[in-house]
Structures are given as C-alpha cells and as structure tokens.
Amino acid sequence: MTRPFHLGWFLQGSSVQAWGEPWTGAIGRDWRVPELFCDIARALERACFDYVLIEDSSYVGESFGGSREIYLANGLSVPRQDPSVIATLMAAATSRIGIVPTLSTFAYPPYLLARLVATLDQVSAGRIGWNMVTGSSDYAAMNYGMPGMPEHDLRYDMADEYMAAVNALWDSWEPGAILADTETGVLVDHTKVHAANFEGRWFRTRGPLNSGPCVQGRPVIAQAGGSGRGKRFAALHADTVVASVKGVAAMRAYRDDVRANAVAQGRDPDRIKILFLVAPTLGETMEEAQLRKRQRLARAEAQVPLFLAHFGKITNIDFGRYDLDTPVDQLDLRTNGHQQSLDDFKRVAGKRSLRDAMMAYRGTPGSVELTGTPDAVAAQMAEAMQEAGGDGFLLSLGDVSRRSVAEIADGLVPALQARGLARRAYAHAQFRDNLLEF
C-alpha cells in the first residue's frame, strides 16, 4: 500500500488528563494551564496530522457506586474546561492543522452553535471542525434543565433536524457575499444574505447568521456513530468518522457499512474519511516495546475499577454494584448511552468475568494492537489499513506527555513517511481540502 492515510489525535478533554503524568513539567501538575495542549497541537502540526479532536462531556460522573468520589479523586474527565476555549487557543498556536472541538446538540441552540463554529472557522482561517454529538448522559441533560436524555434513536432523529437548521444558517451567506469594495464602500452584497427561516419539529431559527460565513462554507463535521442508526447519521452528515471497533475484520465491516449507507443516501463515500482509534506502544527496540506493554498491562490490572467507572459514565451503568468475578453474560446490561461501546464490550467479554472482560476491552486499547519500534508499528499500521480498506487512524494515548507525543510526532510519523504512508507537508491551507487530498 503506497497511498498515504490520514492521521488524527483524540485529545481527551482538558489538561487534567495530563495531571500527575511524568514528562509534563509544572504544567502536568496544573490542569488549568492549556500550554501543554498548545504544545501538542504544534508537535502534531509539525508531523502533518490532519486534525486534533478535543473530546468533551459537561457533567461530573457519579455512575460508579452512586458516588462522585472515584471520578473526582482520580481526575476522570473532571475538571473539564470548555472545548471551544481550548480550540481557540490551539488554533492560535498553529497555522495548518485542523482543530475539532466536541459540542453537543442538546447544550447549544442551533443559532448559538452555528455562530460559534463560524467564528472559530474565521479566526482559524478555515481550519475548524465540529465533533457533532447528541449526548448520552441523563446527568448532562439535567445540567441543562432537561429531565433526561431522549431515547437513543430519537436523539439521532432530532440531530438530523438540528443539522438541517445549522446548515441553513451557514448557507444563509452565499459565496461571494462579502465584497469589501473600498471604492464603493460596500462591505456585503445584501442580495446574497438570506434568512434561514427554518422550522422543524424540535428546532426553529430565523437567521441570517450575523457572524458572516464560515471560511470553508461549512465546517468539517466529525461524528462517532457506532450503532446502526448512528452509522446512518454519520454517512449522511459526516466528513470524518471516529470508529472504535476491535480487529481488522470489524474495521472493514464498519467502513463498508458507512460507505454503503453513504451511497444509499446519495453521497460520494470517498468524501467520508473513517479514522480508527489506536494506541501504539513504542520502544527503541522490540524488547523495550514489549516491556512497556507489560508495564501498561500491569497498570491496567490495578485500574480496572477506574476503567469500569469511566465505562459506566458513558453507558449510564453502575458497575460498582457488581462483583468483579461475575461473568458478564450473567449481567443484564442495557444502555440509553453509548450503545456501540456497550455492544462491543459484551462481544469482547463473552463468558469472561467482569474484571477479565474489562481488561480485554481496555487493557489492549484501540482497534488493533500496535507494539514495537516505530518502523515495526508503521508496518503494522500499513497492514491493518490495507485489510480495512482505509482511511486512517485516530491516535489516543492513555499517558499524554511531551515524551509520548514526541515518540509519535518525531518517531512513528517519520517511519510512516519513509514508507509513503503519511504526508510530509500540507498541500492546502484549509482543513477540508487537506482531508480530501487523498
């Protein structure tokens, strides 16, 4: 395989993820300071990544044992800063890489979101994406005055309408509306700016958008739909899809499903770039990489309760009430939260105990295991991408530090570049154009 593939970085929330990690300096002890995240964005831009996706949630977990203790004591997704602020700072620190904040449809009225994202796209010169999520937690819904989350598939029906509303607002400015003609003194051609006048079942907005147009026309849309309904939604709206499935066969099946859905809905599937989550373990030698893998697994074994607490946070399940040695197939596990994540967990679990199932699910993170020297991991990535059919990888590391980022940006990426599997320079100034380059 000689065609390059796309690279993204999945950044979990605010700087609290790096709290207490080595190789972060004082910033690793002060989660409030975003300079580490800006440094990460600069390093990934140097490595010509397509984008950084800033993950988010807007509530404090309390699913594990009905308590917030494990979440607050261990910094599990809390404190968490507003991603639009972090995105602004990261965009200011860079000039080419795409920046993708996560913003929930239940938390932002369509006009507010459309204006915010258009503004970000303007100040970044066309480098903003939007990770569109419907939300999954009743606790989060309550923070915004709702009694709880709508049913899973209904959330996607509502999101289809939400997308129509924000698209109408972004489209309220025609191309060429801004004249900026100093001779006539006319800034905007008023005949090319229109009201949206959108009225749906759940959302309505008048428009036009007063911020002016997105530089890209519309922002790049990222989405992580994993259920059947979610994949149909992603196939209709997304420019890039975040996928977390186990094994190359599941990767190919996922990609084929999204592409088939895209064709069925009248879209060109080649305009949708599916990136699979991976977490490489690197070493200067294969022996060092294997040692680091064993060390990571040992840490994971001690962190099973934390894994279960985090998993319970996104699935709304209290795993704290179960004995860790209970076989998963004896548990009645259902969710109105992250449906695909729970389905994947149960598929991996089989008849394993809860402890062993979570180790199998989280102990070896990512869609495929990647362990070895940079060149060996580059070869593993090439093989997986060849079998899956495309389009790239979204890297997500448990330990975020300058060292772990440097190992990727200055170790793995050059190995990929040497094989012709990663770009050496950006071909375009704007995010979508780079995403569609290959």
ABEGO torsion letter per residue (X at the ends): XABBBBBBBBBBEBAAAABGBBGAEAAAABAABAAAAAAAAAAAAAAGBABBBBBBBABBBAABGGBAAAAAAAGBGOBBBBAAAAAAAAAAABAABBBBBBBBAAABBAAAAAAAAAAAAAAAGGABBBBBBAEABAAAAAAAGBAEBBBAAAAAAAAAAAAAAAAAAAAABBBGABAGBAAAGBABBAAABBBAGBBBAABBBAOBBAAEBBAAGBBBBBBABABAAAAAAAAAABABBBBBBBEAAAAAAAAAAAAAAAAAAGBBAAABBBBBBBBBBBBABAAAAAAAAAAAAAAAAAAAAAAAAAAAAAAGBBAAABBAABBAAABBBBBABBAAAAAAAAAAAEABBAAAAAAAAAABBEABBBBEBAAAAAAAAAAAAAAAGOAEBBBBBABBBAAAAAAAAAAAAAAAAAAGABBABBABABAAAAAAAX
